[in-house]
């Protein structure tokens, strides 16, 4: 029996099956954006700070809703339908549902989904460093200790 990830929309539970490649291609840019939403410290006395935090949260929620829509595999469950049916109390569970979806899709190591996703997102968003002396990618930290000694590093 295939694993599923639940998502609650409008008080009803829907089950998402593991992502297939076509869904992954559609969802990947949204996943990166959704999971990399900045954690902003908000000064409640600064309207610009509050506005920036709200804008970031709304963007992350919009991306999350699109991911859920893709994963549901139901042409009637459009992002617009989800927005019109998602209760305010259910909004916090969207990120959890997405994490469970990634886990059942085999995109995260079981048991430590949040840490694995954060590691994956960090790796995907960091550009490789280049040495100014040799103009090659730096891989010093990826070498085993014996190889570092042989390389003279």
C-alpha atoms as a printed R data frame, in Angstrom:
    type eleno elety resid chain resno       x      y       z
1   ATOM     1    CA   UNK     A     1   0.000  0.000   0.000
2   ATOM     2    CA   UNK     A     2   1.355  3.393  -1.001
3   ATOM     3    CA   UNK     A     3   2.020  5.983   1.662
4   ATOM     4    CA   UNK     A     4   0.035  9.202   1.596
5   ATOM     5    CA   UNK     A     5   0.377 12.650   3.119
6   ATOM     6    CA   UNK     A     6  -2.772 14.272   4.497
7   ATOM     7    CA   UNK     A     7  -3.780 17.884   4.002
8   ATOM     8    CA   UNK     A     8  -6.852 19.490   5.581
9   ATOM     9    CA   UNK     A     9  -8.803 21.938   3.414
10  ATOM    10    CA   UNK     A    10 -12.156 23.297   4.517
11  ATOM    11    CA   UNK     A    11 -12.345 20.796   7.348
12  ATOM    12    CA   UNK     A    12 -11.946 17.805   5.010
13  ATOM    13    CA   UNK     A    13  -8.899 15.591   4.760
14  ATOM    14    CA   UNK     A    14  -7.374 14.964   1.345
15  ATOM    15    CA   UNK     A    15  -4.600 12.453   0.779
16  ATOM    16    CA   UNK     A    16  -1.640 13.219  -1.434
17  ATOM    17    CA   UNK     A    17   0.279 10.393  -3.057
18  ATOM    18    CA   UNK     A    18   4.060 10.542  -3.550
19  ATOM    19    CA   UNK     A    19   5.106 13.000  -6.244
20  ATOM    20    CA   UNK     A    20   5.844 11.706  -9.722
21  ATOM    21    CA   UNK     A    21   8.514 13.300 -11.892
22  ATOM    22    CA   UNK     A    22   6.116 15.559 -13.815
23  ATOM    23    CA   UNK     A    23   4.731 16.949 -10.559
24  ATOM    24    CA   UNK     A    24   8.224 17.407  -9.152
25  ATOM    25    CA   UNK     A    25   9.241 19.478 -12.172
26  ATOM    26    CA   UNK     A    26   6.234 21.754 -11.685
27  ATOM    27    CA   UNK     A    27   6.589 21.978  -7.913
28  ATOM    28    CA   UNK     A    28  10.359 22.365  -7.533
29  ATOM    29    CA   UNK     A    29  10.621 26.158  -8.032
30  ATOM    30    CA   UNK     A    30   7.675 26.601  -5.676
31  ATOM    31    CA   UNK     A    31   9.226 24.289  -3.093
32  ATOM    32    CA   UNK     A    32  12.458 26.263  -3.116
33  ATOM    33    CA   UNK     A    33  10.593 29.531  -2.695
34  ATOM    34    CA   UNK     A    34   8.190 28.162  -0.077
35  ATOM    35    CA   UNK     A    35  10.859 26.550   2.081
36  ATOM    36    CA   UNK     A    36  13.300 29.466   1.803
37  ATOM    37    CA   UNK     A    37  10.800 32.068   2.958
38  ATOM    38    CA   UNK     A    38  12.771 34.407   5.173
39  ATOM    39    CA   UNK     A    39  12.202 34.409   8.893
40  ATOM    40    CA   UNK     A    40  11.863 38.083   9.562
41  ATOM    41    CA   UNK     A    41  12.000 39.628  12.972
42  ATOM    42    CA   UNK     A    42   9.053 41.926  13.245
43  ATOM    43    CA   UNK     A    43   8.962 45.158  15.163
44  ATOM    44    CA   UNK     A    44   5.249 45.604  15.913
45  ATOM    45    CA   UNK     A    45   5.837 49.357  16.170
46  ATOM    46    CA   UNK     A    46   7.292 49.576  12.663
47  ATOM    47    CA   UNK     A    47   4.612 49.379   9.946
48  ATOM    48    CA   UNK     A    48   7.235 48.601   7.260
49  ATOM    49    CA   UNK     A    49   8.571 45.671   9.301
50  ATOM    50    CA   UNK     A    50   5.072 44.278   9.797
51  ATOM    51    CA   UNK     A    51   4.253 44.769   6.115
52  ATOM    52    CA   UNK     A    52   7.456 43.004   4.958
53  ATOM    53    CA   UNK     A    53   6.769 40.038   7.242
54  ATOM    54    CA   UNK     A    54   3.180 39.781   6.046
55  ATOM    55    CA   UNK     A    55   4.261 39.934   2.391
56  ATOM    56    CA   UNK     A    56   6.793 37.118   2.960
57  ATOM    57    CA   UNK     A    57   4.213 34.949   4.745
58  ATOM    58    CA   UNK     A    58   1.603 35.516   2.032
59  ATOM    59    CA   UNK     A    59   4.103 34.597  -0.706
60  ATOM    60    CA   UNK     A    60   5.130 31.410   1.149
61  ATOM    61    CA   UNK     A    61   1.465 30.469   1.660
62  ATOM    62    CA   UNK     A    62   0.643 31.093  -2.022
63  ATOM    63    CA   UNK     A    63   3.548 28.847  -3.050
64  ATOM    64    CA   UNK     A    64   2.455 26.197  -0.556
65  ATOM    65    CA   UNK     A    65  -1.087 26.242  -1.918
66  ATOM    66    CA   UNK     A    66   0.211 25.791  -5.468
67  ATOM    67    CA   UNK     A    67   2.334 22.832  -4.332
68  ATOM    68    CA   UNK     A    68  -0.690 21.233  -2.661
69  ATOM    69    CA   UNK     A    69  -2.751 21.802  -5.822
70  ATOM    70    CA   UNK     A    70  -0.101 20.046  -7.932
71  ATOM    71    CA   UNK     A    71   0.160 17.161  -5.460
72  ATOM    72    CA   UNK     A    72  -3.592 16.554  -5.216
73  ATOM    73    CA   UNK     A    73  -3.740 15.530  -8.901
74  ATOM    74    CA   UNK     A    74  -7.320 16.746  -9.166
75  ATOM    75    CA   UNK     A    75  -8.121 19.365 -11.834
76  ATOM    76    CA   UNK     A    76 -10.914 20.698  -9.623
77  ATOM    77    CA   UNK     A    77  -8.517 21.392  -6.717
78  ATOM    78    CA   UNK     A    78  -6.963 24.499  -8.217
79  ATOM    79    CA   UNK     A    79  -4.980 26.995  -6.142
80  ATOM    80    CA   UNK     A    80  -8.019 29.276  -6.325
81  ATOM    81    CA   UNK     A    81 -10.284 26.502  -5.002
82  ATOM    82    CA   UNK     A    82  -7.875 25.810  -2.149
83  ATOM    83    CA   UNK     A    83  -7.670 29.520  -1.253
84  ATOM    84    CA   UNK     A    84 -11.450 29.785  -1.166
85  ATOM    85    CA   UNK     A    85 -11.836 26.696   1.038
86  ATOM    86    CA   UNK     A    86  -8.784 26.779   3.300
87  ATOM    87    CA   UNK     A    87  -9.754 27.866   6.792
88  ATOM    88    CA   UNK     A    88  -7.485 30.270   8.650
89  ATOM    89    CA   UNK     A    89  -6.912 27.621  11.341
90  ATOM    90    CA   UNK     A    90  -5.663 25.206   8.654
91  ATOM    91    CA   UNK     A    91  -3.022 27.538   7.219
92  ATOM    92    CA   UNK     A    92  -0.282 26.466   9.648
93  ATOM    93    CA   UNK     A    93  -0.659 22.833   8.602
94  ATOM    94    CA   UNK     A    94   0.216 23.524   4.953
95  ATOM    95    CA   UNK     A    95   3.984 23.486   5.607
96  ATOM    96    CA   UNK     A    96   3.661 20.269   7.637
97  ATOM    97    CA   UNK     A    97   1.666 18.646   4.838
98  ATOM    98    CA   UNK     A    98   4.320 19.654   2.306
99  ATOM    99    CA   UNK     A    99   7.066 18.198   4.506
100 ATOM   100    CA   UNK     A   100   5.138 14.918   4.759
101 ATOM   101    CA   UNK     A   101   4.641 14.941   0.980
102 ATOM   102    CA   UNK     A   102   8.386 15.319   0.413
103 ATOM   103    CA   UNK     A   103   9.056 12.571   2.925
104 ATOM   104    CA   UNK     A   104   6.714 10.018   1.317
105 ATOM   105    CA   UNK     A   105   8.072 10.989  -2.110
106 ATOM   106    CA   UNK     A   106  11.522  9.862  -1.008
107 ATOM   107    CA   UNK     A   107  12.978 13.338  -1.152
108 ATOM   108    CA   UNK     A   108  13.882 13.425   2.536
109 ATOM   109    CA   UNK     A   109  15.484 10.932   4.850
110 ATOM   110    CA   UNK     A   110  12.783  9.457   7.069
111 ATOM   111    CA   UNK     A   111  12.722 10.504  10.679
112 ATOM   112    CA   UNK     A   112  14.438 13.853  10.279
113 ATOM   113    CA   UNK     A   113  12.487 15.501   7.478
114 ATOM   114    CA   UNK     A   114  12.847 19.129   8.610
115 ATOM   115    CA   UNK     A   115  16.638 18.966   9.080
116 ATOM   116    CA   UNK     A   116  17.087 17.133   5.777
117 ATOM   117    CA   UNK     A   117  14.975 19.656   3.892
118 ATOM   118    CA   UNK     A   118  16.839 22.588   5.390
119 ATOM   119    CA   UNK     A   119  20.152 20.952   4.416
120 ATOM   120    CA   UNK     A   120  18.889 20.292   0.882
121 ATOM   121    CA   UNK     A   121  17.610 23.838   0.464
122 ATOM   122    CA   UNK     A   122  20.900 25.288   1.742
123 ATOM   123    CA   UNK     A   123  22.864 23.178  -0.724
124 ATOM   124    CA   UNK     A   124  20.615 24.182  -3.619
125 ATOM   125    CA   UNK     A   125  20.736 27.892  -2.891
126 ATOM   126    CA   UNK     A   126  24.469 28.225  -2.233
127 ATOM   127    CA   UNK     A   127  26.671 28.696  -5.269
128 ATOM   128    CA   UNK     A   128  29.950 26.744  -5.324
129 ATOM   129    CA   UNK     A   129  32.940 28.782  -4.179
130 ATOM   130    CA   UNK     A   130  35.801 29.417  -6.571
131 ATOM   131    CA   UNK     A   131  39.445 29.724  -5.561
132 ATOM   132    CA   UNK     A   132  41.095 32.922  -6.829
133 ATOM   133    CA   UNK     A   133  44.446 31.163  -7.215
134 ATOM   134    CA   UNK     A   134  43.413 28.229  -9.372
135 ATOM   135    CA   UNK     A   135  39.979 29.254 -10.710
136 ATOM   136    CA   UNK     A   136  38.608 25.847  -9.764
137 ATOM   137    CA   UNK     A   137  35.804 24.954  -7.466
138 ATOM   138    CA   UNK     A   138  36.905 24.674  -3.873
139 ATOM   139    CA   UNK     A   139  36.308 21.218  -2.512
140 ATOM   140    CA   UNK     A   140  38.703 21.219   0.420
141 ATOM   141    CA   UNK     A   141  35.984 20.426   2.958
142 ATOM   142    CA   UNK     A   142  34.751 17.459   0.935
143 ATOM   143    CA   UNK     A   143  38.100 15.662   0.896
144 ATOM   144    CA   UNK     A   144  38.752 12.852   3.364
145 ATOM   145    CA   UNK     A   145  41.520 13.685   5.890
146 ATOM   146    CA   UNK     A   146  44.068 11.437   4.110
147 ATOM   147    CA   UNK     A   147  43.392 13.101   0.756
148 ATOM   148    CA   UNK     A   148  43.772 16.548   2.349
149 ATOM   149    CA   UNK     A   149  47.178 15.575   3.713
150 ATOM   150    CA   UNK     A   150  48.280 14.271   0.304
151 ATOM   151    CA   UNK     A   151  47.077 17.470  -1.352
152 ATOM   152    CA   UNK     A   152  48.980 19.551   1.181
153 ATOM   153    CA   UNK     A   153  45.898 21.265   2.583
